[in-house]
Amino acid sequence: MKLNNGIIMPEIGLGTFLLEPIDAENSVYEALKMGYKLIDTANAYRNERAVGRGIRKANINRKDIFISTKLWPSEYENPNAVDETLERLGLDYIDLLFIHQPTKNWREGYKQLIKAYNDGKIKAIGVSNFEGEYINDLLNEFDVYPQVIQVECHPFYPQTELREIIKEKDIKIMSWYPLGGKGMTSELLNSDIIKSLSNKYNKTPAQIVLRWHLDMGFIVIPGSKNKDHIKDNINIFDFKLSKEDMNQISKLNNNQRRYIRTDEALENFLNWKITYEAK
Ligand SMILES: NC(=O)c1ccc[n+]([C@@H]2O[C@H](COP(=O)([O-])OP(=O)(O)OC[C@H]3O[C@@H](n4cnc5c(N)ncnc54)[C@H](OP(=O)(O)O)[C@@H]3O)[C@@H](O)[C@H]2O)c1
């Protein structure tokens, strides 16, 4: 997928939210060995060092992989935040760096991303969870636009409104909770529509949903610590969903998020300090 600054980004990768360091290291290693090119992590996942170990163990040429991570709000005013993130990952540049949450001091975080981009420490700029007023404020206040916005996105909540806002600037959506969210996937994967398409295409329900993300033009990062799932999730390039079947899946849209974010939660994010995993 070509981003609005000309950088080419893989459209599917591995997510590492809620993966313990040992699971993150193993999943990253297995995924890269299977041909994954994109890995997503975050300061807040407390597994960036483990992701770095998985990358080194897989021993793939750095330029052939694409790493995304996210600055936590407590880091937005830390002038060393990007360098510290690089140190934890063991990398000398990051392909895509997000600010993770639109809290009060997000403008400082965004300025850090612009500086890191100009210094060549990151290749693309991202914002995460900047829906509604936040993306509008950002696009109005800054001349430098992000390349990617990472948000909750799946057939129940396909981000219809946001897609209209970002279309003109060609900002790509990267879907989190793509299968309905860790521990909550069964409602989506066991829905009648997905199950019947699974039978029709002879693909697993997860593969149908992931193919839907790609056919919608989204970048997708299913999380998994199961080698068989990791393998299945990338095996989606030998079919495409027909227009009629995409329309069927669109009937699942009930405009319901799986994760409810409150102003109070955003305020808490600002105060939450991360303790990083040991070296
Ligand atoms: N920016 C943000 O605020 C934010 C928030 C949440 C998530 N994220 C990112 O988005 C990524 C994806 O979200 P997520 O991991 O929470 O949710 P998800 O990808 O929707 O669901 C993950 C769950 O799906 C299961 N799974 C994976 N592949 C499967 C398959 N082929 N068949 C059946 N089950 C399968 C996994 O279990 P197994 O381990 O058993 O495979 C895991 O429990 C995260 O890992 C993270 O990188 C970002």
The ligand as a Gaussian input file, in Angstrom:
#p B3LYP/6-31G(d) Opt

LIG

0 1
 N       -4.131000       1.779000      18.949000
 C       -4.866000       1.203000      19.878000
 O       -5.393000       1.864000      20.796000
 C       -5.049000      -0.281000      19.821000
 C       -5.996000      -0.918000      20.643000
 C       -6.130000      -2.291000      20.546000
 C       -5.348000      -3.011000      19.650000
 N       -4.410000      -2.384000      18.877000
 C       -3.547000      -3.128000      17.913000
 O       -4.390000      -3.916000      17.082000
 C       -3.986000      -5.283000      17.165000
 C       -5.181000      -6.182000      16.974000
 O       -6.122000      -6.038000      18.048000
 P       -6.361000      -7.190000      19.128000
 O       -5.193000      -8.106000      19.108000
 O       -6.731000      -6.556000      20.398000
 O       -7.693000      -7.875000      18.597000
 P       -8.027000      -8.849000      17.356000
 O       -6.889000      -8.934000      16.409000
 O       -9.362000      -8.441000      16.849000
 O       -8.235000     -10.227000      18.106000
 C       -7.184000     -10.941000      18.659000
 C       -7.763000     -12.261000      19.119000
 O       -8.110000     -13.022000      17.961000
 C       -7.629000     -14.333000      18.082000
 N       -7.252000     -14.788000      16.731000
 C       -6.241000     -14.332000      15.941000
 N       -6.222000     -14.973000      14.768000
 C       -7.249000     -15.867000      14.808000
 C       -7.717000     -16.838000      13.892000
 N       -7.146000     -17.017000      12.690000
 N       -8.791000     -17.588000      14.269000
 C       -9.383000     -17.411000      15.470000
 N       -8.967000     -16.521000      16.392000
 C       -7.906000     -15.747000      16.057000
 C       -6.410000     -14.228000      18.982000
 O       -6.248000     -15.436000      19.714000
 P       -4.926000     -16.357000      19.525000
 O       -3.795000     -15.668000      20.229000
 O       -5.344000     -17.638000      20.166000
 O       -4.704000     -16.490000      18.043000
 C       -6.790000     -13.081000      19.922000
 O       -7.476000     -13.540000      21.060000
 C       -3.342000      -5.377000      18.561000
 O       -2.606000      -6.556000      18.734000
 C       -2.558000      -4.101000      18.581000
 O       -1.353000      -4.235000      17.839000
 C       -4.272000      -1.025000      18.941000

